Amino acid sequence: MILLLGATGYIGQAFARELMRRRWDFRPLSRREVDYSRFETLLECLRSNKPSFVLNAAGFTGRPNVDACETARADTLQGNTLLPITIADACAATGAPWGHVSSGCIYSGAYIVEGERRAIESDLMQPGVRALIERCPSALRGFTEEDEPNFTFRRPPCSFYSGTKALAEEALRKHSNGFLWRLRIPFDEVDEPKNYLGKLLRYARLYDSFNSLSHRGDFVRACLDLWECRAPFGTYNVTNPGFVATRHVVALIQKILKPGRAFEFFASDEEFYRLAARAPRSNCVLDVSKLLATGVKLRPVEDALTEALKNWRREGG
C-alpha cells in the first residue's frame, strides 16, 4: 500500500488520479485525519499501516504565487523544509522508502556553451545571450542533479520559497532510501489557478524568460515509473525534455486557442519587479539525461504544450 500525503493539492490530485488509473493500492492521508507534521504521530501511522512506499506531495507554494511566501514565512518553512525532514526521518525509522516532490526553482539560468567556453549564465534574457540561444539552441545546457543549486539562501538572492525547498534537499541527502523529484512550472490541459498556461491567459502583462516545464500528468507518471522500475534512489530532474521561452508559449496559445486578446510583456526585469513581483523569480533550464537513462520516457515539452492546448478545458469541464 502506498501512503499519499498532500493528496488534495495541485500535484497530489494528479498522483491520486494516476494511482487510481494504475489500480495501485494507496491511501490518501489528510492532516485532519492524521497530523503527519508531527514525528511521533507519523511514526505510529507508518508502523500501523506498514506502507510499501510513502509519497509526499504536500508543501506550501503560496497563493496566488510565491510572493505570498515572503510574508507567510513560518508556514513556508514548515511546509517546505520541516515537513519533508519529518517524513524522511519517520520513514528511516520504519524502513519505508519514500518520494518527495521537490522543485527546480532552486536554480537560476543555465549553462552557455560557446566553443571551449562553458559558463553558468543566470540571466538568459540578456540581449546577447538570448540572441545566441535563439540562433543556436544547443548552446544552452541545463543544470544536472550534480550541479550545486545557485538560487538559495546560501547563494542569494532567491525567493523565500526557493530557499526553503533548497534547505529540504540539503537535509534529505543524508537519507539513502528516497527519491527527490524536481518539478518545474507545472501545466496541463485543465484551466486551474496553479496551471502555468492558465496564468499566462489571465495575467495582464507577462514576463519573458526561458524555462524548463513539467506537464503535470507526465510528471507524476515519470515519478511512479521510477519507483515501479526500482530506479536507484536519489535526485531526479523531472521536466519535459527541452525548454521554451514565454513568447513561444504565447505564440502557441494564440495559434491554438485564439483567445482574442493581445499579450503584453514587461519591458525589462526592472519594470517587472517594480510593478508586479516582490520575490526574485527563478528562471532556469534543467537537464533530464539522468531520468531518461533509467528508461523512463517523457515527451518533448513542445509536444506536451501543444496537446494540452488542443485539449484545453475549464476545471470540472
TAJO-V49456 format. One record per residue. N is the residue number from 1. RES is the residue in one small letter. OMEGA is omega in whole degrees, 0 to 359 (999 if undefined). Layout:
N&RES&OMEGA  N&RES&OMEGA
This chain:
1&m&177  2&i&176  3&l&183  4&l&177  5&l&182  6&g&186  7&a&182  8&t&180  9&g&185  10&y&179  11&i&179  12&g&178  13&q&180  14&a&175  15&f&181  16&a&179  17&r&182  18&e&177  19&l&177  20&m&180  21&r&180  22&r&182  23&r&174  24&w&178  25&d&179  26&f&178  27&r&174  28&p&183  29&l&179  30&s&179  31&r&174  32&r&180  33&e&179  34&v&180  35&d&185  36&y&173  37&s&179  38&r&187  39&f&184  40&e&179  41&t&179  42&l&180  43&l&179  44&e&178  45&c&180  46&l&180  47&r&181  48&s&182  49&n&180  50&k&181  51&p&176  52&s&182  53&f&177  54&v&185  55&l&182  56&n&175  57&a&180  58&a&179  59&g&181  60&f&182  61&t&182  62&g&178  63&r&4  64&p&180  65&n&186  66&v&176  67&d&180  68&a&180  69&c&180  70&e&178  71&t&178  72&a&188  73&r&179  74&a&179  75&d&180  76&t&179  77&l&180  78&q&185  79&g&188  80&n&181  81&t&186  82&l&181  83&l&179  84&p&176  85&i&178  86&t&181  87&i&181  88&a&179  89&d&179  90&a&177  91&c&178  92&a&181  93&a&182  94&t&180  95&g&181  96&a&174  97&p&185  98&w&173  99&g&183  100&h&177  101&v&177  102&s&186  103&s&174  104&g&184  105&c&175  106&i&176  107&y&173  108&s&177  109&g&182  110&a&173  111&y&173  112&i&183  113&v&176  114&e&182  115&g&179  116&e&183  117&r&176  118&r&185  119&a&177  120&i&174  121&e&184  122&s&179  123&d&184  124&l&183  125&m&172  126&q&186  127&p&181  128&g&180  129&v&180  130&r&180  131&a&178  132&l&181  133&i&180  134&e&179  135&r&185  136&c&183  137&p&182  138&s&177  139&a&180  140&l&178  141&r&183  142&g&175  143&f&175  144&t&179  145&e&181  146&e&181  147&d&178  148&e&177  149&p&183  150&n&178  151&f&190  152&t&175  153&f&179  154&r&180  155&r&182  156&p&4  157&p&175  158&c&173  159&s&177  160&f&177  161&y&181  162&s&179  163&g&181  164&t&177  165&k&179  166&a&177  167&l&179  168&a&180  169&e&178  170&e&184  171&a&185  172&l&181  173&r&180  174&k&181  175&h&184  176&s&185  177&n&182  178&g&176  179&f&166  180&l&183  181&w&182  182&r&177  183&l&180  184&r&175  185&i&185  186&p&177  187&f&167  188&d&186  189&e&184  190&v&182  191&d&178  192&e&183  193&p&182  194&k&183  195&n&181  196&y&181  197&l&177  198&g&178  199&k&179  200&l&180  201&l&185  202&r&185  203&y&180  204&a&178  205&r&188  206&l&178  207&y&183  208&d&181  209&s&172  210&f&181  211&n&162  212&s&179  213&l&176  214&s&169  215&h&188  216&r&179  217&g&178  218&d&181  219&f&184  220&v&177  221&r&179  222&a&179  223&c&180  224&l&176  225&d&178  226&l&179  227&w&183  228&e&182  229&c&180  230&r&174  231&a&179  232&p&175  233&f&179  234&g&183  235&t&178  236&y&168  237&n&183  238&v&177  239&t&176  240&n&184  241&p&181  242&g&178  243&f&181  244&v&171  245&a&179  246&t&181  247&r&179  248&h&177  249&v&178  250&v&178  251&a&176  252&l&178  253&i&180  254&q&182  255&k&188  256&i&183  257&l&182  258&k&186  259&p&178  260&g&177  261&r&175  262&a&178  263&f&179  264&e&181  265&f&174  266&f&185  267&a&184  268&s&174  269&d&182  270&e&180  271&e&180  272&f&183  273&y&177  274&r&188  275&l&193  276&a&188  277&a&175  278&r&184  279&a&173  280&p&181  281&r&174  282&s&171  283&n&188  284&c&177  285&v&181  286&l&177  287&d&182  288&v&182  289&s&181  290&k&179  291&l&183  292&l&180  293&a&178  294&t&184  295&g&176  296&v&185  297&k&175  298&l&179  299&r&179  300&p&184  301&v&179  302&e&179  303&d&181  304&a&178  305&l&182  306&t&181  307&e&179  308&a&181  309&l&178  310&k&180  311&n&185  312&w&180  313&r&177  314&r&176  315&e&182  316&g&182  317&g&999
